């Protein structure tokens, strides 16, 4: 294995800070500029500004992170990203050795082929049938070419350009199957191909269709962006979105903005991704730990016998958080910085979300080092809703890892052609360091399969489970409290021929509505109160499920208590049925609380920090007409929504 030469200390000085000037330049929809190299993200005219800020503390941290990554021999799949890192050094330091190193890595990438090895373990897009051209390799080559091509010998430079030309054609000309919504993988392929076309079009004038290929990629990427929910929530949920944002989408969107003068993010739901991340992420409780989040979907696990971490930081999923600084407005950017700094910035692990060397380019260009982070509650609020996508997020504060986040999904637009989950009506709850409501991870089988029984829902045996919920009511409050109601009747239909997801079904007369409410006012006597009503008519016996990541559980005749390792507690009280049939089962990583019943369910939950007592509950009335009193609050279901007075 060849040992890379050590980086010299002057590497620190070139990563200066021109974020304010550059962020303004990058976000403007300027007219198209004359093309040379570099040109995709900045031009030679910008280099003096970059080099003049060589004493920035943030710039030194970015240089240190890049140095640590380049000091190791890259895996074959990430050679091109390493080439981009060396090319960035050349661009800012003008050291010919750096350009030569980038060229060698580019040639090695092409020599071994742009197709991932069939035996590469656990790569999300490594299948040669799904990804015959490696997206990471194409993106890294395009970045390295734009940054260092002027320093390469003409014939060798032409060979890199021709390889990118061929990759662009293979990626952009790949059709989307008829009737298939645009997914994250397809959009990433288009973005990688479009970036390759933009990078080499000025140098291959005989290839007149490269510009049209880039425009075609732009059309396809925009199609994906506009297919997301009205606030950017994708059909495939969060893990796939992270993959796309970590690989190629931001690079193409920013390069298109710079070279063509059109801001695809500003005119699409992509502008809300920064606020989505900010709402979801909890800063780590200790330095060096990963962020936490309460979200839906399935994270890809690198170890088949172990659950995936809620937040993955790797070359596959990493670099997406820093990229979001370039895809949003000033208010959301300031809010994102509050979270970013505590996770990856100077107050965090100081990696600046650079998971692979190519990420350093966007870290240099986009991090607003001279901009003051603002409390997210002041800029994006505490409640976040995407009615079209069917996601609702309620957060009580932005303080630390003990913040409370409750999320609810309607699974509003599942598609059989894309990754989908049988989770309509399910919710997550994280508060005071406790993972109270999570997806079930009972055993290794749960890590490989998707089933409605893995969600915090009501399960009716024999019913379908895969269909979407329909939003009937939603109201979010300024303090993060909120109430949402979903019609889930379609979920409880029965598969007519075979239980394939989203096949035609038979309506057997079950009518179901889930009303969900979270209250952060503290008026109930607890800082967090969550209530769930399931109004279900028709059908056989059903089971109400609640999966928790905490292990200390005690059943009561009218509910259950859960204690987290740090002493925080959750108390659930079952209002309906009046005499609940409760049970608990313990899996390898999660435990499941179940309530069996023949009709409706009404459950009230409070969460307290360590050593705090839960408020007493008083009831008046019967069934779903019951008025529940906790402290100064009265909770009732009016047939349409859960109301807190």
N, C-alpha and C positions, 0 to 999 in steps of 0.2 A: 504494500500500500504506500503510495507516494505521500510524503509528508509535506503539507503546505507550508510555505515560509511564514514566519510569524509576522504579524502586522506591526508596523512601527508606531511609536507614540504619536507622531504627527497625525495619525489617523483621527485623533480626537479633534484636532483643530479644524479639519475640513467640514465637520458636521455642524456648522453654525446654524444660526436661527434666523430665517427670514419668513417665519410663518405668517405674520400679519400681511406682508406684501404678497406672498405667494397665495395665501388663502383667498385674498381678494381677487387676484388674477385668475385663480382656478375656478372661482364661483361665478365670474362674469361670463355672460354669453356673448363673447366678442365675435367679431367677424373672423372667418377663416384666415389663418396666417400662412405666409410662404413656408414651404417645408424644407427642412434640412435635418441635421442631427446635432444634438437632441431636439425633438420637436413634440413628442407625444404628451409630455407633462410640463416641460419648461424648455426654454431655448438658451442659447449661449448668452443672450443679453441678461438673463437672470442669474448667471453664475457669480458675478461680482457680489451681488446681494447675498447669495448663499455663503460665499466664502468669507464675507466680512463679519459674520456673527459667530466666529469660531470659539468664543469663550463661553457660550451658553451652557448652563448646567444640563439642560435637557439634551442639547446636542452631544455633549460628552457621554451621557448615558446611552444614547442611540448608537454612538460610535463603539462604545464598549460592548454593547449587545451584538452588533454586527461583527465585531472582531472575534467574539467568542464563537459565533456560528461559522465564520469562514476559516477558523483555525482547525476545524475538523474535516476529515475527508467526507465528501457528500455521498449519500446513497445514489445509485444511478437515476432514480426518478427525480431527484432534486438537484442534479448537476446544473441544470439550466438556471434554477433559482440562485445557486451559488455564482454562476456566471454573471447574473444580474447584479449580485452584490459586489463582485470585483469590478464590473463595468461602472457601477455608481462611484466606487473609489477612484477609478480613472477619471471620470468626468469632473470630479471635484478637486483631485490632486494633480491630474495631468502626468501621472507616472506611467510610462509605456509598459512597464512590467505588469501592471494591473490589467491593462487592456489585453496584453498577450495571454494572461491567465484566463481572462474571460473568454477569449477566442478558443483556447484549448478546450475548455469545458463545453463550449457550444459544439465544437467539432466532435467531441466524445459523445455528446448527447445524440447528435445526428448519426454518428457511426453505429451506435447501438440500437438505433431505431427510435422513432417517436411512439412506438407501441409498448405499453407496459408488459413486463414479463408475466406469463401465465401463472407462474408459481409465486408471484409476489404476495405475501400474506396480508390479508385484510386491508385492502385498499378500496375505498368506496366506489371508485369508478375504474377499476382495473380490468374488468371484463373486456376482452377484445371485441366482443359482439356489441357491447354498449358504448365502448370508448376506444375505437381503433386508433385514434390519435390521442396521445397523452396531453390532457389540458395543462397540467403543471409544466410540462416540458415546453409546450408552445408559448405559454405566457412568459416563462423565464427567458426563452430565446428572443422573443419580441422586445422585452425590456433591455436585455443585454445589447441587442443589435442597435436599438435607438440610442443608447448611451455611448457605445464604444465603437460603432462601425467606422467612423472616420479614421481611427487609428489602425485598422486592420488592412493587410495587403489586399489589393483589389480582387484577385482571383478567389482568395479564401472568403473574403467578404461576400462575393457574389454567390458562393456556394451556400452560405447561411441564408442569404436572401431568397434563393431558389427553394430551399427547404421550407422556409416560412410561407412562401407563395403556395407551395403544394399543400401544406397543412391548412392554410386558409381555405383553399378550395374544398378539401375533404370535409372540413368542419362546417362551413357555411352552407354548402350545397346539400347537406344532409337533410332530407325532408322530415317533417313531423307527420307521423301516421295520421290518416284521416280520422277525425272525431276525437283526437287526443288533445287535451289542454296542454299548453306549454308548461313544462316542468323545469325544475332548477337545473337538472343535468343538461337538458337540451339548450336552455338559455346560456349556460356556462360554455357549452361547445360553440355556440354562436358568438359569444363575447370573445372567446379565445381566438377564433378564426378572424373576427373583425379586427382585433388588436394586431394580429399578424399582418393583415392586409394594410392597415394604416401604417405599420412600421416600415414596410418595404416598398409601398407604392411609389414614393418619390425616386427610388433607385432602380425601378424596373419599368421604365416608360413604355417598353414594348408590350407589357402586359396591361392592356388598356382596361381590362375589366376588374382590376383590383379595387378601384374606387367604387365600382358598382357592387362588388362583393362586400365591401365595408358598409355600404348603404343597406344592403340586404341584411347584414348582421344587425345593423341598427334597428331595422324594422322588426326582426325577430326578438331582439332583446326588449324592445319597447312593448311588444306583444306580451311577453312574460310579465313585465312590470305592471302593465295595465290589467293583467289577469289576476293579480293579487287582490286582496280585499281593499276596501277604501282607505285603510290605514296601513296597508302593506302586508297583512297576514296572509301567508301563502297557503295554497291547498295542501301542500305536503308537510306543513308544520315546520318547526324551528330548525331541526337538525339539517334538513336539506337546504334551507335558506342560508344557514351558516356556511355550508359547503360551497355554495355558489359565491357568497360574498368573500370567502377566503381564497378563492382561486382566480376568477377572471372578471366577474361582473364589474367591480369598482374600477379596475384598470381600464376596461373598455369605455365605460361611461365617462371617466375623466379624460381619457385620450380623445374621445369624440367631442367632448366639450371644448377641449383646447384646440383641436385641429379644425373642427367644423363649426364651432360657435353655437352649438345647440345643447342645452342642458336637459338630458333625458330624465334625470332624477327630479328636477324641480317641477316638471310637468306630469309626474306620475306618482303613484302611491309610495315609490321608493323614498320619497322625502321624509316619510314617517318612520323609517327603519331605525333611525337613531333614537327616537323617543321610545320605540318598542323595546330596544335593548336596555335603555336607561330604566324603564319601568320594571323590567324583569330581573335585572342583575342585582344581587346582594354582594357588597364588597366582602372579601374574606375576613374571617374572624382573627386570623393571625397572618403575619407577613410570610409570603411565599405560598400560601394556600390558594387554591383556585376559587374564583367567584362561585356563588351558589345561585340557583334560580328554580322557580316552580313553574314548569311548563309541560306541555303535552307532546305526544309523539314518542318516537323511539330513538335513543342515542345509540350510535354504533359502538359496540364494545370491542376493544383490541384483544381482550382475553375472553374466549368463548364461555369460560366457566365463572366469569365475574361480571357484575353489572357495570355499565359504563358510568363514568362520573357525570354529574349533571352538566358540567361545563368542561368541554374538551379544549386543551391547548396543545396543538400539534401542527405540523406543516399542512395537514388537510383542513383542520378547523383552527385557524389562528391567523391573525392579521385582519380579520373582518371588523373588529371594533375600531382600530385606528383608521380603517378605510371609510368608516361612516362619517368622520369629520368632513369629508369632501362631498357628501351626498345629502346634506341637510341645510337648514336655515341657521341663522346665528343663535337664536334662542335655544333650539334643540342642541346645537353644538356646545353651547355653554353648559347645558344640563348634562350632556354626555361626558364632558370633561370632568365633572364632579365624580362620576362613577369611574371613569377611565383612570384618573390620577390615583385613586385608592386601590385599583386592581393592578395596573401596569405602569403607572407613572412614577414620579419621584417619591410619592407617599406609598407606593405599592412595591412590586418586585423589580421595578426599573427595567423591565424587558421592552416596554413600549409596544407590547403586543406583536413583537417581531418574532414570528414562529419559524420563518425561513428567511434567508438573506434578502430575497426580493422584496420582502415586506418593508425593509428599511427605507426604500424609496418613498413610499407613501407616508411613513412615519416622519421622514424629513420634511416632506412637502406639506403635510396636513395638520400635524399637531399644533394647536394654537398656543404656543408657549407663552406669549406675552398677553394672552387673553385671560381674564379672571373667570374662573369657573363660577357659575351661579347655582344656588340651590335648585334642584330640578322642580320642586314644588312651585317655585316662582315663575318658571318658564313653560313647563309642560303639564303642570297640575298633578294630582294624585290618582286620577282615574283615566283609563285608556280604553277605548272601545272601537272595535272594527265590526260594524253591523253586517257588512257583506261577508267578511271572512268568518265571523262568528266567534270572536275572541274578546273577552272582557277581563281587564286587569284592575284591581283595586289595591292601592298601597297606602299605608298610614303615614309614612315619613321617609326621609332619606337621612339616616344617622349612622348606622353601622350594620353589622351582620345580623342584628336582632330585629331589624325592621320586619313588619308584617306585610305579606303579599298574598292575596287571594286571587285566583284566576279561574275562569269558567269558559268552557268551549261549547259551541253549538255544533261543531263539525259541519259547518253550514254548506260546504261545497265539495263533498268527497267525489273522487273520480276513480273508476275502476282501473284506468290506465296509469294512475300515479299512486305513490305511497299514500295509504289512507289508514285511518284508525277508527275503531268502533267506539268512539268516546263522546258522542253527543250527550250533553248534560253533565259531563264529568267536571270535577273541580280539583284544584290543588290549594293547599294552605301551608304556608311557612310563617312562623312568628316566634320571636324570642329564642331563635336558634333551634327550634324544634321543627322537624319535618312531619307535620301532623297528617296531612292528606297527600298521598303520593300514588303513583302507579304500582300495582302489585308486582313484586319480584319474589315470588314464593320459592322458586327453584330455577335450575338452569333452563327448563322448558319455557319458562316465562320470558327468558332472555331471547328466545328464538321465534316466539309466536306472538300473534296479536289476537286478543279476544276481549269481548265486552266485560267479561268477568274480572279483567285486570284493572278496571276503572271504578271510580267512586260513583256508582250509578245504581239504579234498580234493575235487576236482571229478572226477566220472565222467561222461564225455560221454553225452548222451541221457537222463540221469536228471533227476528233477523239480526238486529243490532247495528248493522253497518250504515243505515240510512241517516240523513242529516236531521238535525233539529231545526225548528223554525222559531225565530225571535218574535215574541208577541209584546214584550214590555222590557224597557231598560231605562234606568235613571241612575246616574252617578252623581255623587255629591262632592263639593269642593274639598272636604276633609278625607276623601278616598273611600268613604262609605258608598254602597251601591246596592241596587236591587235589579235582578234580571229574571225574566220568565221565558221559558222555552216550551213550545209544543213539540212533544216527542212521540206523537201517535204513530208517525211513519216508522219510527225505530222499532215499534212493537208489532209490525206486520210479520207474516210467516212466509218463508221462501216457498215459491210455488212448485219448483222442480227439484232444485238442489241448492244447498246453502252457500252458493257463491255470493260474495259481497256484491251489492248493488244490482243483483238480478231482479226480475219482476217478482212481486210478492202478492200474497193474498191478505186482504184486510179482514181480520176476524173480530173486529169490533172493539178492540182495545183503544181507549182514549187516554192519553197521558200528558200531564203538564208538570213541569218542574219549576218551582219558584224558589229562587236563591237570593239571599241577602247577606251582606256583610256590614257591620257597624263598628266604626272606629271612634265614635264620639266619647266613649267612656261613661255615658249616662247609665248604662246598665250595671255598672259596678265592676266591669272588666274592660281592659283596653281593646279587646277583640271579641266580638260576638258574631257568630255565623249561624244562619238558620236555613233549613232546607225543607220545603214541602213538596211531596210527590202525590199529586192528585190523579189517581189511576182508576178507571172504571173498566170492568170486563176482564176476562182472562183468568188464568189459574193463579195459584199461589206464587208469590214473587219474593225476591230477596233484596234487601237494601244493603249495599256494601260500602265499607269505609276502610281503605288500606292506609296503614301508617308505617313510617320508617322508625318510629320509636318503639321500644321493646317492653317497657314497664306498663302493663295494662291490668286494670281491675274492673270486673263487671259489677254493676249494681242491678237491682231489680228494675230500675227505670232508666238505665243508661250505662255509661262506662267512663272511667277515668284513665288518662294516659299521662305518664311522667317522662319528660326528656332527661337525657343524661346530665344536663346542666341544672336541673331542678325546675324548669318551667313545666306547667301542667295544662292539660286540656280536660274539660268536663263536658260530656254530652248527655243531654236529657231527652228522652223519647216522650213526646207528647202524644203522638199517635203512631202505632196502636197503644191503647191504654195499658195493656198488659203485654209488653213486647217479649218475643222469644229471641233472646240474645245469645250469641255464641262468639267465640274467638278462636282463631287458628293461627299458629305461628309458622312462618316459613323461614327460609334461610336468611333472607335479608329484610323482609317486611312481615307485618302481622295484619290480619284481616278481622274486622268486626262485622258481624252480620246480624240483621234483624229480619226474621221471616214474618210474612203477613199475607192477608187475603185482600187488602184494599189499599188504603192510603198510608202515607208516612209523614210525620212532622217531627223534626229533630232540631234541637237548639244546642249550640256549642259555644262555650266561652273558653278563652285562653288567657292565662295569667303568667307573669314572670315568676321567678323563684320566690317562694315564701309568701305569696299573696293568696288570699282566700277567694273562692269563687262566690259570686252573688247567689242568694237564695232565689228560687223560681216559684212563682205563684201562678196558678191558672184559674180561669173562669170560663166555663162553657164546655162543650163537648166536640170531639172530632176536630175537623179542620176549622170549625167556628170558634175554637178556643182562643181566648185572649191570654197571652203569656206576659207576665210582668216580671221584670228584672230591674232592680233599682228604680230609676226614674223613667225607664223605658216600658212601653207596651208594644208587644209584637203581635200582629194578627195577619191572617190571610183573608183577603177580600174576594177570592175567586179569580182575581186577575194577577195579583202580585202580593209579595210579602211587604207589609208596611210597618215601619218602626216609628213610633210617636214618642 
